[in-house]
Amino acid sequence: MLILNMELKKLLLTLHKTIELQEMEDISQEKMAKRINVSHSTYRDYRRGINEPMAMKALLNMLNMVSDDEIIKIVRKWKK
């Protein structure tokens, strides 16, 4: 469970940064939380590795915001 938490935290951070790069702007945790339809405190908890099942749902919502090529890059990086 702890290993999954660490990986999920890293994936969320990587996706957040990828979305920022794609949109060429900084996106606060609060703004990202609104975009994936959760509260700021909930998103912060996801980034801390708390509430895995809901964090996975947020991860999927964030994956929907990036291109297929970016998803492939993120998954390949995660596998390493």
N, C-alpha and C positions, 0 to 999 in steps of 0.2 A: 504494500500500500504506500509506504514512504517513497519508494522508487517511482511509482506512478505519479505521486504528488510532485516530485521534482521534475519529472519529464513534462507533466502537464503545465507546471509553472513556466518552464522554459519555452514550451510551445506557445503559450499565451503571450509571453514577452516577445518572442520572435514574430508572431503574427501582428502584434501591436506595432512593432517597429517596421515591419513590412508594409503595413497599411499607411503608416506615416510617410515612408519613402515613396510609395506609390502616389500618394496625394500631395507630396511635397509640402507637408506642414506638420507641426507638432500637434499631437492629439492627447489631451489630458485624459487621465483615467476616468474622470467624471464624464467627459464628452464621449469616450468609448462606451462607457456604461449605458449612456442614453441611446447610443446607436444600436446596442445589442439588447436594449429594453430591460435593463436591470438597474438597481440602485448603485450609486457610487460605492457604498460600503460593501455591497455584494461583489462587485467587480474586484475591489481591493482584496476581499477574502479569497476570490479565485486566484488572484496573483500570488497570494500567500500560500496557496495549496489547500485551502479549506473548501469543503463542499464539492468533492470531485464530480459527482453525477451532474450537477447543475453547471459546473465549470466546463464539463465536456460539451454540454449544449451550447454554452457561450462560445467555445472553441469552434464548433461547427458553424455558428452564425458568423464568426469572424472569417472563417475560411471562405464563406460566401462572398466576402468583400474583396477578395484578391483573385488574380487571374489563375488559370490552370497551371501556367508555367511557374508562378510563384508557389503554388501549392506543392508542386513536384520538388522544387528547391527546398522548401521547408521540410517535407517528409524525408528527403534524402539526407539533409543535415541532421534531422532528428534520429535517423537510423544509425548514424555514425556514433 
